[in-house]
Amino acid sequence: MPGSGPLSLADDTVDLWLAFDANFQSEDVQSKFLALLTAQERDRMQRLHFEAGRRQFALARSLLRQVLSAYEPDVAPALWEFQSSAEGRPFLASAFDHTGLNFNLSHTEGLVALAVCRHARVGVDVEKMGRAPLAVAERYFSAAETAQLRVLPADEQARHFVRLWTLKEAYLKATGTGLAGGLSRMSFVFDSDAEFRFERADDVDAARWQFNQFEIGLEHVLAVALLPSAHIARPRVSLREFRVD
């Protein structure tokens, strides 16, 4: 559970929840998760081909419901209602607009990530480290990004590729466009390993976007994209781990 009591969430804070699949494998925990899902969610889960995918879906939706209720304790976890965009992104039904909550989910092998904030647009993406497919970068990344990737030593290319991919995905999820928004129409230009610049000519808010990136253990990279309200200068991102009693 997120905690023993209600949690506060200020306008200048993004809470980033991490849930590691390995911690939620018992049948008892899975039963608790399933009890929180709607009939529609359980039907969607059952249509997934692999058991690992079904378990992770139940984890993600249970995580979402329990965390939202930690911030809004007057709403029981099972009572939250969601709608989906054309790209399949879930968001709160209009009946819950008064909470001001906004969220985004991402998952990859071994890890689910949930970003939650108030009165801001947010996107999150998490990926597991793997190969660095230069052919994919050359097709979908900007020329500047591909050039930076190509000159790196082979053992660094995979990490840099995943860093770029998660930043791009997080931004596209925050804007609500998904991959249709164009991976190559933006650039993340790295001045150093820790410093990078975001460039996108057709986004009038390009200078206002905030990006945070984390390496989770040795296997995962995570990025958060945030467009804060005009009165918030730079929200802080707080990492939290989701556990069950």
C-alpha positions in Angstrom: 0.0 0.0 0.0 1.2 3.6 -0.6 1.0 4.3 3.2 -1.0 4.0 6.3 -2.8 7.3 5.8 -3.7 10.0 3.2 -0.8 11.5 1.2 -0.5 15.1 0.2 0.5 16.2 -3.3 1.4 19.8 -3.8 1.0 21.6 -7.1 4.8 21.8 -7.4 5.4 18.1 -6.9 5.3 15.0 -9.1 5.3 11.7 -7.4 6.8 8.9 -9.4 5.8 5.5 -8.1 7.8 2.4 -9.0 6.4 -1.2 -8.7 8.8 -4.1 -9.3 7.0 -7.2 -10.7 9.1 -9.5 -8.6 7.5 -8.2 -5.4 3.9 -9.1 -6.4 3.9 -12.7 -7.5 2.0 -14.4 -4.7 -1.5 -15.7 -5.4 -2.8 -13.8 -2.4 -1.5 -10.5 -3.7 -2.8 -11.2 -7.2 -6.3 -11.9 -5.7 -6.2 -8.5 -3.9 -5.3 -6.8 -7.1 -8.0 -8.5 -9.2 -10.7 -7.5 -6.6 -10.0 -3.9 -7.4 -10.5 -4.2 -11.1 -13.7 -3.6 -13.0 -15.3 -6.3 -15.1 -14.1 -4.4 -18.2 -10.5 -4.3 -16.9 -10.5 -8.0 -16.0 -11.8 -8.8 -19.5 -9.1 -6.7 -21.1 -6.5 -8.5 -18.9 -7.7 -11.9 -19.9 -7.3 -11.1 -23.6 -3.5 -10.7 -23.0 -1.6 -13.7 -24.4 1.0 -14.2 -21.7 0.6 -14.8 -17.9 3.4 -12.2 -17.2 1.5 -9.6 -19.1 -1.8 -10.4 -17.3 0.0 -10.1 -13.9 1.6 -6.8 -14.9 -1.7 -5.3 -16.1 -3.3 -6.2 -12.8 -0.4 -4.7 -10.9 -0.5 -1.5 -13.0 -4.2 -0.9 -12.6 -4.2 -1.8 -8.9 -1.2 0.5 -8.3 -3.0 3.3 -10.1 -6.3 2.9 -8.1 -4.6 2.6 -4.7 -2.2 5.5 -5.2 -5.0 7.8 -6.4 -7.1 6.9 -3.3 -4.1 7.7 -1.1 -4.3 11.3 -2.4 -8.1 11.4 -2.4 -9.1 9.1 0.4 -12.8 9.9 0.0 -12.7 7.8 -3.2 -12.3 4.0 -2.6 -9.8 2.4 -5.0 -12.4 0.3 -6.8 -14.6 3.4 -7.5 -12.2 5.4 -9.8 -13.5 5.6 -13.4 -11.3 6.1 -16.4 -11.7 7.0 -20.1 -9.2 6.3 -22.8 -7.8 8.5 -25.6 -7.7 7.4 -29.2 -4.1 6.3 -28.5 -5.3 4.1 -25.6 -4.0 6.4 -22.8 -6.2 6.2 -19.7 -7.3 9.4 -17.9 -9.7 10.2 -15.2 -13.4 10.4 -16.1 -14.9 13.8 -15.9 -16.6 13.1 -12.6 -13.2 13.3 -11.0 -12.1 16.6 -12.6 -12.4 18.3 -9.2 -9.4 16.4 -7.9 -7.0 18.1 -10.3 -5.1 14.9 -10.5 -3.3 13.9 -13.7 -1.3 10.7 -14.2 0.5 8.6 -16.7 1.5 4.9 -16.6 4.3 3.0 -18.2 5.6 -0.5 -18.0 8.4 -2.8 -19.3 9.7 -6.1 -18.3 10.1 -6.2 -14.5 8.8 -2.7 -13.7 5.7 -0.5 -13.7 6.0 3.3 -13.3 3.3 5.7 -12.4 3.6 9.5 -12.4 1.0 11.6 -10.6 0.7 15.3 -10.2 -2.0 18.1 -10.0 -2.9 20.6 -12.6 -0.1 19.7 -15.1 0.5 17.6 -18.1 2.7 14.6 -17.5 4.1 11.7 -19.4 6.3 8.8 -18.2 8.2 6.1 -20.0 10.3 3.3 -18.7 12.4 0.8 -20.7 14.7 -2.1 -20.0 18.2 -1.8 -21.2 18.9 -3.7 -24.4 20.6 -3.4 -27.8 21.1 -0.1 -29.6 19.4 -0.6 -32.9 21.1 2.1 -35.0 18.7 1.3 -37.9 15.8 2.4 -35.7 17.6 5.6 -34.7 18.4 6.5 -38.2 14.8 6.1 -39.2 13.0 7.7 -36.3 15.4 10.0 -34.5 16.6 13.4 -35.5 19.8 13.8 -37.5 21.5 15.5 -34.4 20.5 12.6 -32.1 21.6 9.9 -34.6 24.9 11.7 -35.1 25.6 11.8 -31.3 24.6 8.1 -31.0 26.8 7.0 -33.9 30.0 8.4 -32.5 29.7 6.7 -29.1 31.6 3.6 -28.2 29.6 0.4 -28.8 29.2 -0.3 -25.1 27.7 3.2 -24.6 25.3 3.2 -27.5 22.6 1.0 -25.9 22.3 3.2 -22.8 22.2 6.4 -24.8 19.6 5.0 -27.2 17.3 4.1 -24.3 17.8 7.5 -22.7 16.7 9.2 -26.0 13.8 6.8 -26.5 12.4 7.3 -23.0 12.6 11.1 -23.2 10.8 11.1 -26.6 8.1 8.7 -25.4 7.5 10.6 -22.2 7.0 13.8 -24.2 4.7 12.3 -26.7 2.6 10.6 -23.9 2.4 14.0 -22.1 1.2 15.7 -25.2 -1.4 12.9 -25.8 -0.2 12.3 -29.4 1.6 9.1 -29.0 4.0 8.0 -31.7 1.9 9.8 -34.3 3.4 13.0 -32.8 6.7 12.2 -34.6 9.8 10.9 -32.9 12.0 12.7 -35.5 10.4 16.1 -35.0 12.1 16.7 -31.7 15.7 16.6 -30.5 17.3 15.9 -27.2 20.9 17.3 -27.6 23.3 16.2 -24.9 25.9 18.7 -23.9 27.2 16.2 -21.3 26.1 13.0 -19.7 23.8 14.9 -17.3 22.9 18.0 -19.3 20.7 18.0 -22.4 18.5 20.5 -24.4 15.0 19.9 -25.8 14.3 21.3 -29.2 11.1 21.2 -31.1 10.2 24.0 -33.5 6.5 23.5 -33.7 5.9 23.5 -30.0 5.3 27.0 -28.7 5.8 25.7 -25.1 9.1 24.0 -25.9 11.0 26.2 -23.4 8.6 25.4 -20.6 8.8 21.6 -20.7 10.7 20.0 -17.9 12.4 16.6 -18.2 13.8 14.3 -15.5 15.5 11.1 -16.1 16.5 8.3 -13.8 18.5 5.0 -14.1 16.6 2.5 -11.9 19.2 -0.2 -10.9 21.3 -1.6 -13.7 18.5 -2.6 -16.0 16.0 0.2 -16.4 15.9 3.8 -17.6 12.9 6.1 -16.9 12.0 9.6 -18.1 9.3 12.0 -17.0 8.1 14.9 -19.2 6.1 17.7 -17.5 4.4 20.8 -18.6 3.7 22.7 -15.4 1.1 25.3 -14.7 2.2 28.9 -15.5 2.7 29.8 -11.8 5.0 26.8 -11.1 8.7 27.4 -12.0 10.2 24.0 -11.7 8.3 21.1 -10.0 10.3 18.6 -8.1 10.0 14.9 -8.8 9.9 12.5 -5.8 10.6 8.8 -6.2 8.4 6.4 -4.3 8.2 2.6 -4.2 4.9 0.8 -4.1 4.6 -2.1 -1.7 1.9 -4.2 -0.3 1.6 -5.3 3.4 
